Amino acid sequence: MELKTAVVTGASSGIGLAIAEMLTEEGYKVYGIGRIFPDGCDFFEKRISLDLRDTDILLEKISGIKKVDLLVNAAGSAYYGLAEFNTPDQIKEMCRTDIEAPMILISALLPKLKDSKGMVINIASVTSTRINTHGAAYGALKAGLRSYGRSLYEEVRKTGVRVVTVCPDLTAGTKLYRNANFKPSEEDGCYLVPGDTAECVRDIINMREGAVVTEVEVRPQFNRIEKKRT
Ligand SMILES: NC(=O)c1ccc[n+]([C@@H]2O[C@H](COP(=O)([O-])OP(=O)(O)OC[C@H]3O[C@@H](n4cnc5c(N)ncnc54)[C@H](OP(=O)(O)O)[C@@H]3O)[C@@H](O)[C@H]2O)c1
């Protein structure tokens, strides 16, 4: 039987990398998109190293993938702090990575996803439904991605394509907070690990055909962050 094919952005780190590994276990051929892949990820069908903001290159690189059963948009970029201190470059980077690239990829791959009656999984965030002081821009973009996924599902459900928004909470062991002055607390129960979201995605892709979880939040039991020591 022909293997299923997945395209995963953010596949070089954190949650996207954990999802890519899980998909390989599930028998998918995974085309992983990232900038710099760590050593040793030889399970990918192909590693596509590019900056998602170079959308012409992105479209060219994915055009050769013949069949797509699953698209996972996991790449993301975040800058925190008061809105007046978000620089234009930071705002542009977040807009382009967190919402422009997913929409362009979805638009380009939808014909193939319709052919395969496939699935789109967007990794948004719990910030998408919250008020985010010190993270207004990031939260707004994740809310946009969630809204886009809701509308897209209604648009394409009749074609057999399923659209899912997964909203993780504070996850340790990723690089997302590299620009922040805080991080998830290291106390037990206060953080997720990337594999928690990957396991959630495993359950979603293995749902009975004809049933779909359209939105899900994955949360640690407790809600604590800690300031980074400088
Ligand atoms: N960590 C959390 O607490 C948390 C909570 C909720 C939602 N999320 C979401 O989960 C997703 C994964 O984040 P993570 O926590 O796993 O963070 P991460 O370790 O920083 O991973 C982010 C991924 O996105 C890729 N990426 C970022 N900008 C890119 C660009 N311009 N071009 C190509 N690739 C780019 C990175 O590639 P390179 O490393 O190769 O540059 C990396 O593979 C994101 O959408 C994030 O918003 C995370």
The ligand as a MOL file (V3000), in Angstrom:
LIG
                    3D

  0  0  0     0  0            999 V3000
M  V30 BEGIN CTAB
M  V30 COUNTS 48 52 0 0 0
M  V30 BEGIN ATOM
M  V30 1 N 6.0910 26.5210 22.9840 0
M  V30 2 C 4.8950 26.9020 23.3910 0
M  V30 3 O 4.6670 27.1600 24.5820 0
M  V30 4 C 3.7690 27.0370 22.4010 0
M  V30 5 C 2.4710 27.2590 22.9030 0
M  V30 6 C 1.4320 27.4070 22.0120 0
M  V30 7 C 1.6470 27.3400 20.6630 0
M  V30 8 N 2.9150 27.1390 20.1920 0 CHG=1
M  V30 9 C 3.0860 27.0920 18.7420 0
M  V30 10 O 3.6580 25.8640 18.3980 0
M  V30 11 C 4.3860 25.9980 17.1790 0
M  V30 12 C 5.7670 25.3860 17.3530 0
M  V30 13 O 6.4910 26.1800 18.2850 0
M  V30 14 P 7.6040 25.5790 19.2420 0
M  V30 15 O 7.2090 25.8980 20.6160 0
M  V30 16 O 7.9070 24.1850 18.8850 0 CHG=-1
M  V30 17 O 8.8230 26.5720 18.9120 0
M  V30 18 P 10.2280 26.3690 18.2010 0
M  V30 19 O 11.0150 25.3130 18.8690 0
M  V30 20 O 10.7960 27.7580 18.1610 0
M  V30 21 O 9.8530 25.9040 16.7330 0
M  V30 22 C 9.4220 26.8180 15.7630 0
M  V30 23 C 9.6290 26.2040 14.4020 0
M  V30 24 O 9.2210 27.1540 13.3970 0
M  V30 25 C 10.2730 27.2970 12.4540 0
M  V30 26 N 10.3180 28.6500 11.9270 0
M  V30 27 C 10.1540 29.8100 12.5940 0
M  V30 28 N 10.2970 30.8480 11.7530 0
M  V30 29 C 10.5740 30.3170 10.5240 0
M  V30 30 C 10.8300 30.8690 9.2410 0
M  V30 31 N 10.8340 32.1990 9.0320 0
M  V30 32 N 11.0950 30.0350 8.2250 0
M  V30 33 C 11.1040 28.6870 8.4070 0
M  V30 34 N 10.8480 28.1030 9.5950 0
M  V30 35 C 10.6000 28.9160 10.6390 0
M  V30 36 C 11.5540 27.0140 13.2390 0
M  V30 37 O 12.5640 26.6850 12.3250 0
M  V30 38 P 14.1450 26.8890 12.6940 0
M  V30 39 O 14.2940 26.4910 14.1450 0
M  V30 40 O 14.8490 25.9460 11.7570 0
M  V30 41 O 14.4330 28.3290 12.4560 0
M  V30 42 C 11.0880 25.8550 14.1040 0
M  V30 43 O 11.1360 24.6490 13.3640 0
M  V30 44 C 4.4090 27.4880 16.8660 0
M  V30 45 O 3.4310 27.7780 15.8930 0
M  V30 46 C 4.0440 28.1320 18.1890 0
M  V30 47 O 3.4380 29.3830 17.9990 0
M  V30 48 C 3.9810 26.9620 21.0220 0
M  V30 END ATOM
M  V30 BEGIN BOND
M  V30 1 1 1 2
M  V30 2 2 2 3
M  V30 3 1 2 4
M  V30 4 1 4 5
M  V30 5 2 4 48
M  V30 6 2 5 6
M  V30 7 1 6 7
M  V30 8 2 7 8
M  V30 9 1 8 9
M  V30 10 1 8 48
M  V30 11 1 9 10
M  V30 12 1 9 46
M  V30 13 1 10 11
M  V30 14 1 11 12
M  V30 15 1 11 44
M  V30 16 1 12 13
M  V30 17 1 13 14
M  V30 18 2 14 15
M  V30 19 1 14 16
M  V30 20 1 14 17
M  V30 21 1 17 18
M  V30 22 2 18 19
M  V30 23 1 18 20
M  V30 24 1 18 21
M  V30 25 1 21 22
M  V30 26 1 22 23
M  V30 27 1 23 24
M  V30 28 1 23 42
M  V30 29 1 24 25
M  V30 30 1 25 26
M  V30 31 1 25 36
M  V30 32 1 26 27
M  V30 33 1 26 35
M  V30 34 2 27 28
M  V30 35 1 28 29
M  V30 36 1 29 30
M  V30 37 2 29 35
M  V30 38 1 30 31
M  V30 39 2 30 32
M  V30 40 1 32 33
M  V30 41 2 33 34
M  V30 42 1 34 35
M  V30 43 1 36 37
M  V30 44 1 36 42
M  V30 45 1 37 38
M  V30 46 2 38 39
M  V30 47 1 38 40
M  V30 48 1 38 41
M  V30 49 1 42 43
M  V30 50 1 44 45
M  V30 51 1 44 46
M  V30 52 1 46 47
M  V30 END BOND
M  V30 END CTAB
M  END
